[in-house]
């Protein structure tokens, strides 16, 4: 199981974004002595990479077209011998990580690292880079491998199948064997020995039957006690076998650089090789026999691991087999990291205690009161919904019967902070390309991604209003390019722009803000992921500085202008008299009366102007003012206390709960009979007003 060659050739390559030829493969793979592999050897490596679907074969023209849409798949040309002498034919990598084949080690780094910013990427970019750039790329590559390792440890069993397309991953198994040793130590079998006057437990049977006692006062006294002790058998076959395999794994990983990249400690326990333990069939037979007689779970798992390694390695050991550690789907890695660092509430199945919904109007109070909980508990009731359940399911009605098929809208990432901000994020592993001359955008998330992202936000609208969140952010999170990385640790490196789609944003009553396009720093993000640190606060502060959060209460039209509607509300005579000379006051109206919830006009938060009139004694004046777009719910008892603090007496009975909206720049205005008549007609004709209770405020168009 040793390396088949003493001399190794290695080189760095870039995922997806660089077109390579066979000649590039030949010149980029070098030994420490700066020697190249031969053209035939390069062709051989190319064929093996193609077999494992690590690369995609294409022409330069196909590749350039494929750049327009990364999700396209070009046809492979596996049997095209002309690729050796044709620089218009080549391949690109669909993998991130380390590839080890024969005597060659290929290190493929993520596509967002582009060292040549002035033109399209070239295969030799890293070779021509400065020492500083090379060192930073290698350091980040080390970080990438550790991220992949951490994710695979969380989600996989021995073979790390999710990151490979085989049922067995040789390098993954070697890493697992070493990590199991660091955690659980060597496999060992204990020997039981009998000692005279040792420190172990006394074996009274042997002491009584095999030693001489002294009788004193008719009681026996034993001078030489027989004690039971256990010690590790240093020459145990399986312990020595475990040591040999550990050394082999350590040697291989050290040769290809993974031991250093992953920060693992070398093992130099023995000089014995597997051939010293008999032929492979004998080794497997001994392991199978030991497994049958071993009943300690940890030890049995160690034996099964060793047997799997011996069995699978023999079939994968041929010098021409490809061994790898990494990911075919780095977009999955990007998504998992974003979910962890931004504390995704959707995947973690956080639940909301709806029974206390109206008693905890702010998110900060909700978090402090423990109303946001993870998972289920024995006292969980149907009143508590998870973020998953808040999205309504699709319902089919066939022959009069309802059916709900499997599958539903599944947002990438839902999170909240303690500033009453709600985030609907989608981790997208895209490098957007802009052609400023042709006004074209390439390699961007598609229309389907945009549609889904708006649908996710709209699906949570009711929840946002019930909990009175103040702002929301709907955004794509893309990786920033290497050239944008800085020494300062900022989680969001760039605000690239936004996405608008009027069809989805604008409805009859409200409009959604745009989807923001943000670039996150992969280096900083991966660092926090490896440390297990949540960085939502860093995200919030950056977004507030950039003014990117969308105000939920002031809905904006899709062309960026306020609707400018007028809110018309009646005011009880006693309250009217107390506020008519004030420039600022709270206009309050029923949320619930004694019997029911009062319907509220859906366009209230699109109003910029307020007109209030004395409901009991409509006269010659009205109060006009500017609507402050903050709507809040308040209990009747709390509203009375607030008014009393302001020196205002409330002479009506308290209802269970009210809505309050602040009116600013208020003044009392004279109204003629004609103006009152016109106002009344506008109220009657206003869209949706006829559906509302007499006590509910109405909405009209501008005068």
C-alpha positions as a printed Julia matrix, in Angstrom:
703×3 Matrix{Float64}:
   0.0     0.0     0.0
   2.97    2.28   -0.37
   3.32    4.99   -2.98
   4.26    3.45   -6.29
   6.88    6.11   -7.07
   9.39    7.93   -4.94
   9.2    11.09   -7.03
   5.93   13.02   -6.97
   4.68   15.6    -9.45
   2.21   18.18   -8.17
   0.48   21.32   -9.32
  -2.39   23.71   -8.64
  -5.46   23.95  -10.86
  -8.63   26.06  -10.8
 -12.17   24.73  -10.7
 -14.48   25.39  -13.7
 -13.25   28.87  -14.61
 -10.07   27.87  -16.48
  -9.74   25.93  -19.73
  -6.85   23.43  -19.74
  -5.2    21.42  -22.51
  -3.08   18.28  -22.28
   0.0    20.48  -22.71
  -1.09   22.55  -19.7
  -1.42   19.38  -17.65
   2.09   18.36  -18.7
   3.72   21.7   -17.81
   1.8    22.43  -14.59
   2.61   19.1   -12.93
   6.17   19.42  -11.64
   8.45   17.59   -9.26
  10.45   19.35   -6.54
  13.34   19.36   -9.01
  11.11   21.28  -11.49
  10.86   18.27  -13.82
   7.75   17.82  -15.98
   5.79   14.69  -16.78
   5.83   13.41  -20.35
   3.07   14.1   -22.85
   2.02   10.43  -22.82
   1.89   10.49  -19.02
  -0.21   13.65  -19.13
  -2.61   11.95  -21.56
  -2.81    8.95  -19.22
  -3.65   11.23  -16.25
  -6.24   13.01  -18.39
  -7.99    9.72  -19.24
  -8.17    8.67  -15.59
  -9.55   12.03  -14.51
 -12.15   11.75  -17.25
 -13.18    8.27  -16.1
 -13.92    9.57  -12.6
 -15.91   12.53  -13.94
 -13.54   14.92  -12.19
 -13.09   16.86  -15.42
 -15.33   17.68  -18.37
 -13.86   17.34  -21.84
 -14.75   20.06  -24.35
 -13.49   22.27  -27.11
 -12.47   25.85  -26.4
 -15.59   27.02  -28.24
 -17.82   24.74  -26.18
 -16.12   25.96  -23.02
 -16.68   29.62  -23.9
 -20.37   28.9   -24.56
 -20.59   26.9   -21.35
 -19.27   29.92  -19.43
 -22.55   31.64  -20.27
 -24.37   29.1   -18.15
 -22.44   27.05  -15.6
 -25.29   24.58  -15.27
 -24.94   23.4   -18.86
 -23.14   20.12  -19.44
 -21.01   19.74  -22.54
 -20.41   16.36  -24.12
 -17.27   14.51  -23.21
 -14.89   13.37  -25.93
 -13.3    10.42  -24.19
 -11.96    8.66  -27.3
 -10.72   11.69  -29.2
  -6.99   11.08  -29.7
  -6.55   14.41  -31.5
  -6.73   16.18  -28.14
  -2.99   15.54  -27.73
  -2.02   17.86  -30.55
  -4.93   20.28  -30.68
  -4.89   23.28  -28.37
  -8.53   24.0   -29.19
  -9.51   20.82  -27.34
  -9.18   20.4   -23.6
 -11.1    20.2   -20.34
 -12.06   21.96  -17.13
 -12.3    20.7   -13.54
 -15.63   19.95  -11.85
 -14.09   19.23   -8.47
 -12.42   21.03   -5.55
  -9.83   19.25   -3.44
  -6.84   16.91   -3.85
  -6.52   14.28   -6.58
  -3.83   11.62   -6.33
  -3.15    9.33   -9.28
  -0.06    7.31  -10.01
   2.78    9.7    -9.06
   0.84   12.93   -9.59
  -0.94   15.16   -7.06
  -3.42   17.7    -8.45
  -4.65   20.44   -6.1
  -7.84   22.05   -7.39
  -8.84   25.32   -5.7
 -12.28   27.02   -5.9
 -13.29   29.06   -8.93
 -13.53   32.4    -7.09
  -9.72   32.6    -6.89
  -8.66   34.41  -10.06
  -5.21   35.97   -9.91
  -5.38   37.57  -13.34
  -8.0    40.28  -13.0
  -7.16   42.11  -16.23
  -8.15   39.31  -18.61
  -9.67   35.86  -18.8
  -7.96   33.34  -16.51
  -4.95   31.49  -17.89
  -3.73   28.05  -16.77
  -0.37   29.45  -15.66
  -1.82   32.3   -13.58
  -0.76   30.81  -10.25
   2.67   29.89  -11.63
   3.27   33.53  -12.56
   1.79   34.91   -9.33
   3.84   36.63   -6.66
   5.15   34.73   -3.65
   2.55   36.49   -1.49
  -0.34   35.45   -3.76
   0.91   31.87   -3.96
   1.19   31.68   -0.18
  -2.31   33.09    0.31
  -3.84   30.71   -2.24
  -2.14   27.73   -0.59
  -3.26   28.88    2.86
  -6.86   29.26    1.66
  -6.68   25.87   -0.06
  -5.67   24.41    3.3
  -8.69   26.16    4.82
 -10.97   24.74    2.1
  -9.8    21.17    2.77
 -10.43   21.55    6.49
 -13.94   22.87    5.78
 -14.65   19.84    3.57
 -13.26   17.55    6.27
 -15.44   19.12    8.97
 -18.57   18.84    6.83
 -17.8    15.24    5.89
 -17.23   14.35    9.56
 -20.64   15.73   10.45
 -22.59   14.11    7.67
 -20.84   10.87    6.84
 -19.89    7.44    8.05
 -16.56    5.79    7.33
 -16.41    6.22    3.58
 -17.4     9.91    3.33
 -19.67    9.01    0.44
 -21.3    12.4     0.02
 -18.09   13.91   -1.28
 -17.27   11.15   -3.79
 -19.02    9.29   -6.54
 -17.7     5.88   -5.44
 -18.76    3.7    -2.56
 -15.24    3.83   -1.22
 -12.94    6.8    -0.77
  -9.4     5.65   -0.12
  -8.01    8.96    1.13
 -11.16    9.6     3.14
 -10.72    6.22    4.81
  -7.08    6.94    5.64
  -8.06   10.24    7.25
 -10.79    8.49    9.24
  -8.39    5.79   10.49
  -5.93    8.42   11.72
  -8.62   10.53   13.4
 -10.06    7.45   15.1
  -6.58    6.72   16.46
  -6.2    10.29   17.77
  -9.55    9.93   19.53
  -9.63    6.3    20.7
  -6.02    5.15   20.65
  -4.64    1.83   19.43
  -6.59   -1.4    19.26
  -5.44   -3.56   22.12
  -6.2    -6.87   23.79
  -5.57   -7.07   27.53
  -3.8   -10.02   29.14
  -4.88  -11.22   32.57
  -1.92  -12.08   34.84
  -1.7   -13.31   38.44
   0.8   -11.51   40.65
   1.92  -12.08   44.22
   1.11   -9.09   46.37
   0.36   -6.96   43.32
  -1.83   -3.86   43.17
  -4.79   -5.52   41.47
  -7.9    -7.17   42.88
  -7.25  -10.11   45.25
  -8.06  -13.55   43.82
  -9.2   -15.26   47.04
  -9.66  -18.66   45.44
  -6.03  -18.8    44.35
  -4.8   -17.21   47.56
  -6.59  -19.77   49.73
  -5.85  -22.82   47.57
  -2.28  -22.08   46.5
  -0.61  -20.21   49.35
   0.22  -21.04   52.97
  -1.66  -19.24   55.7
  -0.64  -18.43   59.28
  -3.19  -19.35   61.92
  -3.43  -16.93   64.79
  -6.23  -17.02   67.34
  -8.02  -19.51   65.11
  -8.02  -17.06   62.17
  -5.99  -17.56   58.95
  -3.67  -14.79   57.84
  -2.2   -14.82   54.32
   1.21  -13.26   53.83
   1.34  -13.76   50.05
  -1.83  -12.53   48.38
  -2.57  -13.59   44.79
  -3.78  -10.52   42.83
  -5.32  -10.16   39.38
  -3.84   -7.6    36.99
  -4.37   -6.78   33.35
  -1.91   -5.31   30.89
  -1.83   -4.6    27.21
  -0.34   -7.3    25.05
   2.42   -5.41   23.25
   2.85   -8.24   20.75
  -0.83   -8.67   19.96
  -1.3    -9.37   16.23
  -4.11   -6.84   15.77
  -2.39   -4.09   17.72
   0.69   -4.42   15.53
  -1.49   -4.57   12.4
  -3.26   -1.37   13.49
   0.12    0.34   13.99
   1.28   -0.73   10.52
  -1.85    0.56    8.79
  -1.68    3.85   10.72
   1.91    4.38    9.58
   0.99    3.58    5.99
  -1.92    6.06    6.07
   0.26    8.72    7.66
   3.03    8.22    5.11
   0.69    8.46    2.13
  -1.08   11.58    3.4
   2.23   13.22    4.25
   3.62   12.51    0.77
   0.67   14.15   -0.99
   0.57   17.07    1.44
  -2.77   16.33    3.12
  -1.28   15.61    6.52
   0.1    19.15    6.7
  -2.97   20.74    5.11
  -5.32   19.12    7.62
  -3.04   19.77   10.6
  -2.77   16.07   11.46
   0.05   14.56   13.54
   2.29   12.02   11.74
   2.32    8.42   13.01
   5.67    6.67   13.3
   4.76    3.73   15.51
   6.43    0.83   13.73
   8.59   -0.13   10.79
   6.53   -3.23   10.02
   4.79   -3.44    6.67
   1.58   -5.31    5.84
   3.55   -8.07    4.14
   4.95   -8.98    7.59
   1.45  -10.07    8.7
   0.9   -12.69    6.01
  -0.86  -12.52    2.66
  -3.99  -10.4     2.31
  -6.39  -13.34    2.53
  -4.8   -14.43    5.82
  -4.99  -10.9     7.25
  -8.68  -10.66    6.31
  -9.37  -14.1     7.81
  -7.73  -13.13   11.13
  -9.71   -9.87   11.25
 -13.01  -11.63   10.54
 -12.34  -14.13   13.32
 -11.46  -11.37   15.81
 -14.61   -9.41   14.9
 -16.75  -12.46   15.76
 -15.26  -12.7    19.24
 -15.07   -8.99   20.05
 -18.04   -7.55   21.96
 -16.71   -4.11   22.88
 -18.39   -1.75   20.39
 -15.47    0.66   20.03
 -12.98   -2.13   19.43
 -15.32   -3.93   17.04
 -15.72   -0.75   14.98
 -11.93   -0.39   14.8
 -11.62   -3.95   13.48
 -14.37   -3.39   10.89
 -12.58   -0.23    9.74
  -9.29   -2.1     9.33
 -11.01   -4.93    7.46
 -12.74   -2.45    5.13
  -9.43   -0.71    4.47
  -7.63   -3.99    3.7
 -10.44   -5.32    1.51
 -11.18   -2.16   -0.46
  -7.59   -0.98   -0.75
  -6.56   -4.17   -2.49
  -9.13   -3.59   -5.22
  -8.36    0.16   -5.44
  -4.64   -0.1    -4.88
  -3.54   -0.47   -8.5
  -1.09    2.27   -9.33
  -3.43    3.62  -12.01
  -6.4     4.17   -9.67
  -7.52    7.69   -8.81
  -7.73    8.62   -5.15
  -9.29   11.87   -4.08
 -10.4    14.03   -1.19
 -12.73   16.93   -1.84
 -16.09   17.75   -3.33
 -17.71   17.33   -6.73
 -20.3    19.87   -5.63
 -18.61   22.81   -3.93
 -21.9    24.71   -4.11
 -23.05   22.31   -1.38
 -20.03   23.26    0.74
 -20.77   26.99    0.27
 -24.39   26.46    1.28
 -23.54   24.44    4.41
 -21.0    27.04    5.56
 -23.46   29.93    5.07
 -26.18   28.06    6.96
 -23.85   27.47    9.92
 -22.26   30.93   10.11
 -25.56   32.8     9.73
 -27.41   30.38   12.07
 -30.08   29.04    9.74
 -33.38   28.66   11.61
 -35.09   26.71    8.84
 -32.79   23.7     8.71
 -32.34   23.7    12.5
 -36.14   23.45   12.83
 -36.61   26.33   15.25
 -40.17   26.68   16.49
 -42.31   29.64   17.42
 -44.57   29.66   20.46
 -47.73   31.15   18.93
 -49.64   31.06   22.2
 -47.64   34.1    23.36
 -47.56   35.8    19.99
 -49.51   38.94   20.8
 -47.97   39.27   24.25
 -44.46   39.52   22.79
 -44.65   41.99   19.94
 -40.91   42.47   19.51
 -38.32   39.91   18.47
 -35.97   40.94   21.28
 -38.67   40.16   23.85
 -39.43   36.92   22.02
 -35.81   35.75   22.19
 -35.35   36.84   25.82
 -38.57   35.11   26.84
 -37.4    31.87   25.22
 -40.26   31.86   22.73
 -37.92   30.93   19.89
 -36.99   27.3    20.5
 -35.04   24.64   18.68
 -36.55   21.25   17.96
 -39.37   19.6    19.89
 -40.02   18.98   23.56
 -42.46   16.74   25.49
 -44.83   19.62   26.21
 -44.9    20.76   22.58
 -48.42   21.52   21.36
 -50.0    22.01   17.95
 -50.08   25.74   18.66
 -46.32   25.88   18.12
 -45.19   26.07   14.51
 -41.72   25.64   13.05
 -40.35   27.88   10.33
 -40.96   24.97    7.97
 -44.67   24.83    8.83
 -45.13   28.55    8.25
 -44.87   27.96    4.49
 -48.2    26.74    3.2
 -48.16   23.46    1.29
 -49.44   22.95   -2.23
 -52.92   21.43   -2.24
 -54.42   19.52   -5.16
 -58.14   18.86   -5.41
 -58.95   15.8    -7.5
 -62.51   14.51   -7.79
 -63.49   16.63   -4.81
 -60.77   15.27   -2.5
 -57.77   17.35   -1.32
 -54.24   15.99   -1.76
 -50.95   17.44   -0.54
 -48.01   15.95   -2.43
 -44.51   15.68   -1.01
 -42.25   18.64   -1.55
 -42.68   22.31   -0.79
 -40.87   25.62   -1.03
 -37.6    25.17    0.84
 -35.62   28.34    1.48
 -31.86   28.05    1.72
 -31.43   30.12    4.83
 -33.78   31.87    7.28
 -32.38   33.89   10.17
 -33.32   36.67   12.56
 -31.34   39.0    14.82
 -32.11   40.86   18.02
 -32.86   44.08   16.16
 -36.16   42.76   14.75
 -34.61   42.11   11.34
 -35.63   39.06    9.29
 -33.36   37.54    6.63
 -34.29   35.36    3.65
 -30.92   34.37    2.17
 -29.85   32.09   -0.64
 -26.23   30.91   -0.76
 -25.3    30.91   -4.44
 -21.95   29.61   -5.66
 -21.77   31.9    -8.69
 -19.16   34.29  -10.05
 -21.24   36.88  -11.88
 -19.64   38.22  -15.05
 -20.6    41.62  -16.46
 -20.08   42.83  -20.03
 -20.44   46.6   -19.66
 -20.19   47.27  -23.39
 -22.9    44.8   -24.41
 -24.88   45.39  -21.2
 -24.96   41.64  -20.62
 -24.81   39.65  -17.4
 -23.52   36.07  -17.33
 -23.14   33.3   -14.75
 -25.94   34.75  -12.63
 -28.7    32.93  -10.72
 -31.55   32.17  -13.11
 -35.13   33.39  -13.28
 -36.28   30.33  -11.33
 -33.96   31.25   -8.45
 -35.32   34.81   -8.45
 -38.94   33.61   -8.49
 -38.36   31.26   -5.57
 -36.57   33.89   -3.53
 -39.48   36.34   -3.82
 -41.92   33.49   -3.07
 -40.03   32.65    0.16
 -40.31   36.22    1.42
 -44.0    36.46    0.56
 -44.64   33.12    2.28
 -43.42   34.61    5.6
 -45.32   37.9     5.3
 -47.98   36.96    7.85
 -45.38   35.87   10.37
 -43.41   39.1     9.91
 -46.48   41.23   10.56
 -47.63   39.21   13.56
 -44.25   39.56   15.25
 -43.86   43.17   14.11
 -40.44   42.78   12.51
 -39.21   46.17   11.34
 -36.96   45.2     8.44
 -36.3    42.31    6.12
 -33.43   41.4     3.82
 -33.86   39.16    0.81
 -30.46   38.43   -0.7
 -28.24   36.16   -2.73
 -24.93   35.46   -0.93
 -22.13   34.94   -3.48
 -18.42   34.34   -2.81
 -16.23   37.38   -3.39
 -13.28   37.04   -5.75
  -9.72   36.79   -4.45
  -8.84   40.3    -5.69
 -11.45   41.77   -3.32
 -10.08   40.13   -0.18
  -8.59   42.47    2.37
  -6.73   42.13    5.64
  -9.68   43.56    7.57
 -12.16   40.87    8.46
 -15.49   41.86    6.95
 -18.1    39.23    6.3
 -19.85   41.04    3.45
 -17.12   42.26    1.14
 -19.23   43.85   -1.61
 -22.76   44.94   -2.36
 -22.88   44.07   -6.05
 -26.39   45.31   -6.71
 -29.97   44.1    -6.61
 -32.58   42.12   -8.54
 -36.07   43.44   -9.3
 -38.92   41.48  -10.86
 -42.13   43.51  -10.88
 -44.29   40.48  -11.61
 -43.37   39.03   -8.21
 -42.75   42.2    -6.23
 -45.93   44.16   -6.77
 -49.37   43.02   -5.66
 -52.6    44.96   -5.3
 -51.82   45.96   -1.71
 -48.1    45.77   -1.14
 -44.75   45.44   -2.85
 -41.6    43.6    -1.88
 -38.19   45.17   -1.91
 -35.51   43.97   -4.34
 -33.28   40.94   -3.81
 -29.88   42.26   -2.8
 -26.76   40.72   -4.36
 -24.06   40.45   -1.7
 -20.55   39.02   -1.87
 -19.22   37.34    1.26
 -15.54   36.87    2.0
 -14.9    33.08    1.74
 -11.7    33.3     3.8
 -13.42   35.01    6.72
 -16.56   32.88    6.37
 -14.59   29.6     6.41
 -12.55   30.79    9.38
 -15.71   31.37   11.42
 -17.16   28.03   10.28
 -14.08   26.13   11.42
 -14.2    27.96   14.77
 -17.93   27.23   15.14
 -18.79   30.94   15.47
 -22.09   32.5    14.36
 -21.59   35.88   12.68
 -25.1    37.22   12.15
 -24.27   40.39   14.08
 -21.44   41.18   11.64
 -23.88   40.75    8.78
 -26.48   43.01   10.41
 -24.02   45.82   11.09
 -22.73   45.76    7.52
 -26.23   45.85    6.07
 -27.32   48.7     8.32
 -24.28   50.71    7.28
 -25.13   50.12    3.62
 -28.82   50.87    4.26
 -29.81   47.62    2.53
 -32.51   46.41    4.93
 -36.03   46.79    3.57
 -38.55   48.53    5.84
 -41.46   46.13    6.15
 -43.96   48.73    7.3
 -43.34   51.24    4.53
 -43.97   49.18    1.44
 -42.35   50.66   -1.63
 -43.71   50.46   -5.15
 -41.7    48.51   -7.68
 -40.51   51.75   -9.32
 -39.13   52.94   -5.99
 -41.78   55.59   -5.19
 -44.18   55.75   -2.25
 -47.8    55.13   -3.18
 -48.76   58.38   -1.4
 -52.25   57.36   -0.29
 -54.24   59.11    2.44
 -55.22   57.47    5.71
 -58.61   58.75    6.95
 -59.63   57.97   10.49
 -62.33   59.03   12.89
 -61.3    60.29   16.34
 -63.5    60.28   19.45
 -64.54   63.79   20.55
 -62.72   63.7    23.88
 -59.45   62.61   22.26
 -59.93   65.01   19.32
 -60.18   68.0    21.64
 -57.02   66.98   23.5
 -54.82   66.53   20.41
 -56.1    69.04   17.88
 -53.46   71.6    18.87
 -50.59   69.11   19.03
 -48.05   68.61   16.24
 -47.44   64.96   17.2
 -49.81   62.29   18.51
 -50.66   58.59   18.22
 -53.66   57.61   16.15
 -55.04   54.36   17.56
 -57.76   52.04   16.34
 -59.15   48.6    17.14
 -57.22   45.42   16.51
 -59.77   43.43   18.55
 -63.0    44.46   20.19
 -64.87   42.28   22.7
 -66.09   39.86   20.08
 -63.82   39.75   17.05
 -60.71   40.9    15.27
 -61.4    44.04   13.26
 -60.29   43.93    9.63
 -57.62   46.5     8.73
 -57.19   48.03    5.3
 -54.15   46.32    3.67
 -52.84   49.58    2.2
 -52.52   51.49    5.47
 -48.73   51.35    5.38
 -48.7    52.78    1.85
 -50.22   56.01    3.19
 -48.11   59.12    3.6
 -50.82   61.61    4.66
 -53.33   61.47    7.53
 -56.76   63.13    7.83
 -58.59   62.76   11.14
 -62.08   64.04   11.94
 -64.3    64.17   15.03
 -66.46   61.06   14.66
 -69.05   62.14   17.23
 -69.36   65.78   16.12
 -68.06   66.28   12.58
 -67.63   70.01   12.21
 -65.62   72.65   10.47
 -62.11   71.24   11.09
 -59.96   68.17   10.47
 -56.48   67.24   11.67
 -53.95   66.73    8.89
 -50.47   65.29    9.32
 -47.74   62.99    8.01
 -47.9    59.27    8.64
 -44.84   57.8    10.36
 -44.56   54.27    8.87
 -44.36   52.37   12.15
 -47.37   50.27   13.03
 -47.45   48.64   16.42
 -49.88   46.57   18.45
 -50.62   47.38   22.05
 -52.9    46.05   24.78
 -55.8    48.24   25.87
 -54.48   48.6    29.43
 -51.01   49.59   28.18
 -52.45   52.17   25.78
 -54.35   53.84   28.63
 -51.13   54.06   30.67
 -49.24   55.59   27.73
 -51.92   58.25   27.22
 -51.97   59.08   30.93
 -48.21   59.65   30.89
 -48.81   62.25   28.18
 -51.55   63.89   30.2
 -54.35   62.59   27.97
 -57.46   61.09   29.48
 -59.14   58.18   27.73
 -62.89   58.17   28.44
 -63.85   55.06   26.46
 -63.82   51.43   27.54
 -60.6    49.52   26.86
 -60.73   46.92   24.1
 -58.38   43.89   24.21
 -55.83   45.34   21.76
 -55.24   48.26   19.42
 -53.06   49.33   16.52
 -51.1    52.56   16.96
 -49.54   54.7    14.26
 -47.7    57.97   14.86
 -48.83   61.18   13.18
 -46.24   63.93   12.78
 -46.34   67.57   11.62
 -50.02   67.67   12.54
 -52.17   70.79   12.37
 -55.86   71.65   12.53
 -57.33   72.66    9.15
 -60.68   74.32    8.33
 -62.95   72.27    6.07
 -65.99   73.5     4.19
 -69.17   71.49    3.82
 -68.22   70.8     0.22
 -64.84   69.44    1.29
 -66.51   67.19    3.87
 -68.9    65.89    1.23
 -66.06   65.21   -1.16
 -64.09   63.42    1.59
 -67.11   61.26    2.41
 -67.55   60.34   -1.26
 -63.86   59.44   -1.59
 -64.19   57.16    1.45
 -67.21   55.43   -0.08
 -65.49   55.01   -3.44
 -62.1    53.99   -2.0
 -60.99   50.51   -2.97
 -61.78   48.0    -0.22
 -63.33   50.53    2.2
 -66.84   49.09    1.89
 -65.59   45.81    3.36
 -64.41   47.45    6.57
 -66.13   48.07    9.89
 -67.45   51.6    10.54
 -64.81   52.09   13.22
 -61.89   51.01   11.02
 -59.75   53.68    9.33
 -60.14   54.04    5.56
 -57.73   54.66    2.69
 -58.29   57.07   -0.21
 -56.28   58.41   -3.13
 -54.53   61.74   -2.95
 -56.82   64.75   -3.08
